[in-house]
């Protein structure tokens, strides 16, 4: 079945780094744009980053620009989020989500279960 | 980036109709999509584009848009519709995504 499974979350100190992965199955991963979305404890959803189907363009929220990098390996059906210079305010559940489009930010029709990232000393 | 504004909370009597709204300048250029999130679960897409429902979403959910406001309407709300609802769209540049702050729907 169509599925996204995130991994790589954990506890990291401020200033540290973490890489999240999102394994896709059940659909043609290389045809669709992919997003990362996060949700701080008790808060709303925040869009983080988007990558086009072929990795040709990447877009970031202002809050993570210059610190986070989204990438994908279509041969492995996997999406990544490299997070550097982590701050306490990055503490959240991180979801990967599939776009209905390959090219543009339209809507997220498939979501993973999320992985928790905690930034704390 | 631009913002999307939602009412924090809305209530509706069982079986009645409720409209949840989302306001933002970027909605004059881009469609909103709507997500339902229940406690401890990942969000679920309920409406996208002009008024499209993914497979499995009941037809009591519908969407509309006028000017800078997008709306999600639930006609005949059910107890299982009690959840948080978020709108999403692009910002005015078209390059960044943005979510509304969310609306907590209570079904009385």
Interface residues (C-beta under 8 A of the other chain):
Chain A: X35 X37 X44 X45 X46 X47 X50 X59 X60 X61 X62 X95 X100 X104 X105 X106 X107 X108 X109 X111 X112 X113 X114
Chain B: X1 X31 X33 X35 X37 X42 X43 X44 X45 X48 X49 X54 X84 X86 X88 X90 X94 X95 X96 X97 X98 X99 X100 X101 X102
